[in-house]
Every structure is written in structure tokens, then in C-alpha cells.
Amino acid sequence: MRNRMTRRSVLRGGLATSAAALLSGLPAGKLLAQEPEKPTEIIVRAWGGDWVQALKAGVSDRFTEMTGIAVRHDLTEDNEIQPKVWAAVAQNRIPPIHVNWDTTTNATKSALRGVTVDLSDLPNLANTTDLAKPVGVDGYPIVNTYGYVYVLAYRPEAFPDGAPKSWRDLLDPRLKGRIALYNDGIGFHFPAQVAGGGSLDDIPDNMDACWEFVKEIKAQQPLLGEDPDFTTWFQNGEIDAACTISTNALAAKKNGIDIAWTVPEEGCKFDTDGLWIPKGLPENELYWAKQYINLALTQESQQIWLDGLGLPGVVPGLTPPAGLAGDPSYPTKPADFEHLIRISNAVQVQNESDWFSKFKEIMQG
């Protein structure tokens, strides 16, 4: 699923005041006179299904209403858009998107490559929690927008004795062909390391335990896919359990499917996604791309956007969606993170491509 400096001084003077006008809800045409020319549209890369619908409701539609600028969502997978953006910046071409909605790990790769615009001057950063700040990079080449958990989602009907307590419960012969993972194993590597008898302290130097457990899981003939696939598979009754972001299970539940999720004893991976802007945009388009991200950091936009995803945001005072207060997939307090696995983005950036390749090699072997 899902992958990824200087500040332009010409924007600095007007950004804070114009942002106030943008976020006040004034109709299009009522913004401050010094704002640069509006493009017809901006292009935001996004994930499909319920993901893009939530972004559209919480941020994109509000942005269009306030500015008159259309938002086009490019649903190219993050791993596929990444080399296209990198190549455009390297060749001094205008990049194919204005804003990239990306995993923080992938975004960090782009930041370390020097292709991202610094966002430290966004006024609404002052209202965010520490979760918004990317770790291991200078400034704000990315703004984290929420966190999420790769839960063990399951159909209660398939687990009559209660929620699975361990990831090893997926090895039950009756689940053969009835479990699902991401096609690169994202979210599964770390709990697999523990389920295979290894230690998180051995990541990344010795992950033999992880790969041995992945081999055991391969014998279960899991379905491999992307975010929208999990919702579809649960809805069609094709799977009984999956390692997936809780949003996908929540989408199936909203559609009337009896589904639940849990954090097994080995733990679940916790991570973040964020928004960033590639270098090389025309000045006026860069300005409005920044305004889009600034709007995404308001309490109003976060509430609508993340209600649709069922995820905790980076602005204080958000109300958890119905039924998710205290849920293990909706951590907000330090105690909520005790059974969640957080591995530094630096380690993930350096090793994730190798982990993806190793996972695919095992599954295709």
C-alpha cells in the first residue's frame, strides 16, 4: 500500500493573512487582493475507495468551495507516482501532481532526496500536536496528518471462541485461503518478527524470525492486495481475517458486514501518513497547494476527513467517531500505544524496499 527546500520568500509575506481568509469560509472571489492567480485545478494524489471519499468530503470539497479551484484526485498508487515525481524534479519539469498524500516513510524518502517543498511556514502548524512533525528530517518537508494501526481484522463468525489472541492463530488450517495481507507485506513485518519468535530489538539487523513466519503464512495461501481490496473481500465473504489498516475494516462494517478488529499479543504496527508538495511548481500553483495543506490542518477539515477514515488526527479536540473512543485502533493517550509497534522512519526508509522485495520473493516462490 501506499508510499513518499528551501522556502520561497515571495510566498512568505502573504501566506499567513491569506490563509486566514481562506479558512474563514469566505466564498470564492472574496479572498485578499494580493493572492496570486488561481489555477483552474490542483491535482492531489490519493488512495481510492473510502480513502479518497473521506479526503474529498473533509478537505477537497471545502477547498473548492472556499477558493473556486477544482481538485482532481490522481489515484495512481504512491509507489508508482514516486519515480515520476522524482524524475520531473531532476529534469526541472513541472511535477505531475501538486500535493502528494503519502505514507510518512515514502514521503521521508522523497524529502531525503531533496524533492519536497518546506512547509514550515503553514500558519496552522501552530495548532497541531507533536504527531504532525516528521522525525529524522529538518523542518517540515512533510506534514503528518493522522496516525493509524495495522490491526488484525476478522469476521466474528469465523472465530466463535472470541477475538484471535495471536497472529499465529492465522495458521489454523480452516483459514487456508481465507486470510489477506498487503501485497508487499506492509504492516505485517514487525508483528511477524515477534510471532516468529524474534525480538523487535533485532530489527533491522536480524529479521530471520519474521521471514520464517511469513513462510508459514504463505502456506495458508493468503490473498494479497491493496486498501480497497480488503473492504471488498470482507463484503464478498472471501476472507475471514486480514492484516489491514482499521479504516478498511470500518468501511466494510459501515456497509453492514459483521466485522471486528483486535491488537494481538505480539502487537500491531502504528504509523502515520502525511501531505507534501513536490518542487518545481509555478509560484501561483505552489501557493494554492500550500493553502490546500493548511486547510487540511484545521479542526473542521480534520474532523470530517478523519471521521470518514476512523483515524486519530493531529489537531487537538477532535471527537472520536461513534464507537471508536478507547478502541485499540484509535490511540490518543500514551497508554494506548503500549501494545503498538513504532519503528523509526529512518530505519523504515533504509530497509523498507528490501523488506517488500523479500516478502514478495517468499510469496511468489
N, C-alpha and C positions, 0 to 999 in steps of 0.2 A: 504494500500500500504506500501510497503517499510518500514523496521525498521532500531539496532546497528549494573616495569616501569623504569623500570629502563633502561637506555640506555646501550647498550652493548659496552664496551670500545674497544673491539677488532675491531669494525667497524669504530671507530671514526677517526682514522688516515687516512684511505684511502678513506673515503666517498666523501669528497669534490672534491679531484682531480679526482677520478674515475668517479664521476658524470659528471665532465666537459667533459671527454672523451665520456661518454655515450651520452650526449646531443649534442655533436658536429656533430653527424651523421656519425661517423666512421663506416665502415662495421664491421660485426661480425668477431672476431678474431684479431681486431686491437686495442682492449682496453688495459689498462695498465696491466703489468705483475702481479702486486700484487693482482689483483682481485681474489676473491675466485672462486672455482669450480662452473660452471654453471649447474643448474638443467636442465633436458630436457624440463620442462614446469613449469609455475606457474599458479595457479588457482585463478581467480578473480570472486567473486560473483557479479552478475549484475542483473538488471531488463531486461526483454525481449523486443521484438519488436524493435521500433526505438531507444529505450534507449541503448540496447546493441550494435546495429549497429553503433551508434554515438561514443560510447566508443571504439569500435573496430577500427574505422577509425582514431580517434584522438589520442589514446594512445596505445592500444594493438598492432596494426599492426606496428606502429612506433617502439615500444619496441622490437618486434621480429626482425624487420629489423636491428636495431642497435646492438642487443645482440645475435641474433640467438636462443633465448629462446622462445619457443612457449607459447602462452597464451590461457588457456582453460577457458571459461566463464561458471560458475556454475549459472544456473538460478533459483535455489532454492529461494523461497521468503525470504525476510530478517527476517520476524518473525519466519520462520521455521529453518533457519540456526543458529539463535541466541542461542537457548539452546544446539545445537550440539557443537558450539564453546565453550560455557561456560563449558560444561561437559568435553570436551577434555582438556582444560586448568586445570580444577580442578583435573583431573585424571592424569596429567602430560603426556598426549598423544599428538602426533603431531596433530595440528588442521586440519580440512578438507579443509581449504582454506588458501591462502597466503595473499590475500587482500580482504577486505570487502567494497563494495560500498554500503553505508548505509545512512539512514536518520540521521541527526545530533542528534536527540532526542534518537533514538535507540542506536547510537554509544556512546552517553553520558552514557546510562545505562551500556554498556559494560566497558566504562572507569572507572566509579564509582565502578564497580565490580572488577576492577584490572586485566582485561584480555587483555588489549591493550598495545602495544609497544609504547614508547615515540618517537615521530618523530621530536623533536626539532632540530635535527642535519641535517635535509634535507637542502642542500645549497639553493634551490630555494625558500624556505620560505622567504628569504630576499627580494624577488621581488613581494610579494603578498600584497594585501590590507588587511584592518582590518577584512574583511568578512571571511578570511581564518582561523582566530583564534577562536577556540571554547570557549564559555563563560561558566564560572562556574566550570571549571576543570583546574588543573595545567598543564602547558606545552602544548604539542600538542599530546595528546593521539589519536586525530582525526585531520585531516586537512580538513576543509570545502573547497569545490572545486567550488561551484556556489550557487546562490540563485534561488528561483522560487516562483511563485504565483499560488494559487489555484483559478483560475478565474471561472466566470460563462460563460461557452462556450455555444453557441446557434446557431441554424440554422436561418439565417435572414428570410427565407421563413415563418417560424413559428411565427415570430414577425414582422409583416408588419408595425407596428407603430414605429419601431426602437428598439434599444437595451433595454433589461429589465433594469429598473432603481433600482429595489429592489429584494432581494431574495424572498420576498413574492409573486412576480409575478409568481413564480413556482407553486403557489396554484391555478392557473387558471384551471378550470375543463377540458378544452380542452387538457391540458398537462398530464392528468391522464395516467399513464403507459408509458409516453414519456420523463421522466427525469431520470437521473442517478447520483449515488453517489458512493464513495468508500465503500466497504463492511464493513468497521469499522468506517465510517464517518469522516476519517481524512480529514482535510481541511475545514470541514463544521461546526465543533463545535462552533468556535468563531463567525463567521458571524451569525450563528443561534441564539447565545446568544443575539445579537443586534436585529435581525429580530423578535425575540420573545418578545422584549420589555425590555430586561435586559441591564446590563452595563458590559463592559469589565473589569471594576474595581472589579466586583464581582467574577471574575474567580480567583481561582477555588472554592471559598467557597460557592457560591450560583449560580448554573447554572440551576435553575428550568426553566428559560425562554428558555434556549437552548433546554431542553428536551421537553418542550411543543411545540416548533416549530418543532422539529423532529417528534413528534406525528402527527402534521398537515401534514407534508411532507409524512409520512408513508401512509396516506390515499390516496396519489397520486400514490401509488404502484410503487415506483421508482425501476429501475434496479440497482443492486449492483454488483460491480466488482473491477478489478484491472486495472493498467495502459493500457495494450494492449486492454482491452475490450472497453474502451471509443472510441478509434480510430475506432475499428471495428463497434461499434454500430452506430456511426455517418455515416460511409461509407455505411452501410447497410440500412440507413434511419430508424433505430429502435428508435432513440431518437431525441428530439428537443432541449434539454438543459441538462447541466451537471455541477456539481462542480468537476473540474478536473485540474490537472496541465496543463498549457498552451501548453506544449510540445505535449500532446496527441491530442489537437485540431489542432495544427500546422501540425502534421503528416497527419491528415485527409485532411487538406487544401492542403497540398503538393500533395495529391492523387486526387485532382480535386473536392473535396467536398466544396460546398458553406457553409462556417462556419466562425463565428466571436466569439469574446470574449470581456468581459467587467468587470469592477470592480463596482459592485452596491454600492448604497449609504451607506450600512452598512459596507462595506469594504470587503477585501479578506485576507486570511491568507498568510503571507510571511514566508518562511522557507529556510533551507539550507540542502544540502546533503554533504557527505564527504567520505574520504577513510581512512581506518585504518588497522592495521596488528595485528592479534592475537599473544599472547605469545606462546612459545613452538616450534617455527620453528627451524630446524637446522640452524647453523650460516650462511652457504653459502646461503640458501634459504631466510633467513631474509634479508641478504644484497641485493639480487636481487629484493625482494619485495619492499624494500625501494627505489631502483632505479626506479621501476615502478611508485611509487607515485611522486618521484622527477620529472620524465618526465611529469607527468600529470599537473605539475605546471609551465611548460614552456608556453610562449605565443603561440608558434606554435601549441602545442597539445591542449591548451585551445580553440584556435580559431577554429580548426577543430571539436573537440568534441562538443563544445557548439553551433557552427553553426548548427549541427545536432539536437540539442535539443531546440534551440531558447532561451537560458537562459544566464543571465549575469554572468561572471566568477569572479575570484579573482585575476587576473593579469591585471595591468593597460594596456591601449592601445588596447584592443580588439575592433574589428569593429562589431557593431550590425548586425545580419543577415538582409537581404533585407526586408524592410517593418516593422522592429521592433524598429527602433530608435524612442524614445519617446512613445512607446507603453506601456500601464499600466502594461503589463506582463513582461516588461524588464526594471526594475528600476535601475538607475545608480546614480542619484543625490538625495540629501536629500529631495527635493520637491516631488520626485517620490514616496516616502514612506508615504506620508501624509494620504493616504486612504488605506494603507495596515496595517494589524494587525500583530504585532510581540509580541508574548508571550514568556517569558524567557524559555530556555531549562530546567532549574531547575524545573519550575512549570510543564512543559510537562512531564519530566521524572517521577515526583512523581505521576502524575494523569492520564497519557495517557491510561494506561491499564484499569483503571476504566471507562474512557470515552468510550473507544472502547466497553467494556462489556455492558455499559448502552445503547449505540447506538444499538448494536446487539439485546439486550433484547427487545428494543422497536420495532425494525423492524421484529423480529421473533414472537412477541407477538400476 
